[in-house]
Amino acid sequence: MIGDGLLGRGDYRMLDADLIARFKAVKLLSLDLDGTLTDGGLYYAEDGSELRKYFVQDGFGMLLVREAGIELCLITMSDTPSIQKRIDRLKIRHGHMGVRHKLPRLQQICAELGIGLDAVCHVADDLNDLDVMQAVGLPIAVANARPQVKDAAAYVTSASGGHGAVREVCDLLLEYKV
């Protein structure tokens, strides 16, 4: 297993052979934003701009995953300039904001990449991602996800969204990368 990893935890669960095979098959890591890459909190500046806090180790994990040959996409209903800055900073080629119905957008991305939904790992926390969770090969819920999202997940992270959940997934993808 991963052991203590970069997050300093040794609490990764033992994975069965089926789940390991799903991690090995991933060619695209698809991410929700609010509640997954962030803790779900929104901050408003005096000028009315909307701000989010990101966990830096999640971002570094995403860079490592991309360097290992796994594509990244981010699909969110939110649409603010600060999100575009995060997409640009992490050089996420498939960053899509303002998307209410995520599954059709994910299907378009998969078509562009020439892969099936069975090669997608999607990480999420809330009900607007349920159709995606039910369609992909490796659905993952963050620890603080809604119960229905956890029920649809093949794996639930030990970390909450915005607190290392995405890094946990990235570490597992790197651990089982063929």
Summary of the structure (lengths in Angstrom):
residues: 178
radius of gyration: 15.1
end to end distance: 15.2
largest distance: 51.6
contacts: 596
relative contact order: 0.23
helix: 40%
strand: 16%
